Amino acid sequence: MKRVLSFVLLAAAFAVPVATFAEPPERTSTVADRDLVNLTIYNGGTALVHDRRRVSLEAGVDRLAWRDVSAQMDATSALLEGDGDGEISVLEQNFDYDLLDPAALLNRYVGREVTVVHDPQFAGERETRETARVLSTNGGIVLQYADRIETSVRGHIVFPASPKNFRDQPTLVLDLQSARGGPQTLDLSYLTTGLTWQADYVGVLSPDETRLSLTGLVTLSNTSGVGYDDARLQLVAGNVNVVQAQGAAGVLRSAYSSIASVPGSVQQENYFEYHLYTMPRRTTIANNQTKQLSLLSARGVPVHTSLELRGSQNYYESAEPDIGDRLPVGVYMTFDNKGGQLGIPLPGGIVRLYQNDSRGLSQFLGSDRIQHTPKNEPVRLHLGDSFDVTARKRQTAYNQQGCTSDSSYEIVVANAKDAAQAVTVVESIPGDWQIERESQAHTKSSSSTATWALRVAPESRTTLTYSARVKWC
């Protein structure tokens, strides 16, 4: 009797309905809820997005679909905070980036049944419908009907419902525990790729080639999959190796308190071992857009132009025939990053120089890439090679005994211009070296460099000869 009773109780226990967890209703937040968005973009192609929104929540558990996020966001870096300590806690978060399109929808229904609607032009006078199972979508659709298998559709497919977690755009879904109901301010910060920036500089050289008007531009590119309207923008110049999301968010939040007082020029500040630039006005960066913003503008910057013939260590190592005829003489321009509207750390980028011709039309002079340049440091640009100033170099003698070599050289610099030209000859010499004989005194500009300063008269030539002794061991 006891055994019968125990079976009855066990059966009754299994007959009791099991309570299931009811998912909270989903609330949606879009850019319409946004109070503020701040972008901090790093040189390496990483960006920190700080998105502040006003959202209405219920007390207890809420599910919030946070739309309009970057398609390339690092979901593991996402950090959500409320406007009160401990009032909001994240129970679970999911980044849904499987976007709804016909191919993705069909893939989700592999192994499931759909309704195939045969259009009248294929099915006779009227539309017909059949149930079919999707067997495969690899290289095309394979459908199994009750009496056959087909590999194409003469019509269209009706799906029972959209699969769960399908989104029309990337969405971060957050299950939240809220201590109170009503409108609340939520801050979401996350790291993402797809946002890049670089500095570009445009300079106009004065007619007498002694002054430069320099404009610095920030070139932004957005391929993150979403646009950022009316965003506050900050740029970090420097080689950032690792960025911690939580630490970066804290830096950003402290920046919010100072942004309100930014005047109408770019604000630069030291930021750890990098430099942080805060743009003075908000901007909109659309998806798949490249745009430029002003970084600096400087007028009357003193510049120095030089012509340089730079050699190589190779021809000190063995006997060589003529080293070269009509060797290029490089054109270099230098200015100091100080004074006037300069004197701020210059982010690395491309500098392009122009000069007006006799008709007042700007002509391209050349370009070069500069590295990050601290204030008060020189900026040196290689713009190209001189057309009218060339050189010929040959080795006139070479003798090697053991670890010591003696070699002699003749360098002829030709100037086809109607004005005298200063030309610097820079020779890189290996080993333990010394100049034995020379037609003009040199300067030992470094441990492995000998430099001669030549002056070449108009439409004439100047010859430099020297002999060098090099000890290799």
Order of alpha helices (4+ residues) and beta strands (2+ residues): alpha-beta-beta-beta-beta-beta-beta-alpha-beta-alpha-beta-beta-beta-beta-beta-beta-beta-beta-beta-alpha-beta-beta-beta-beta-beta-beta-beta-beta-beta-beta-beta-beta-beta-beta-beta
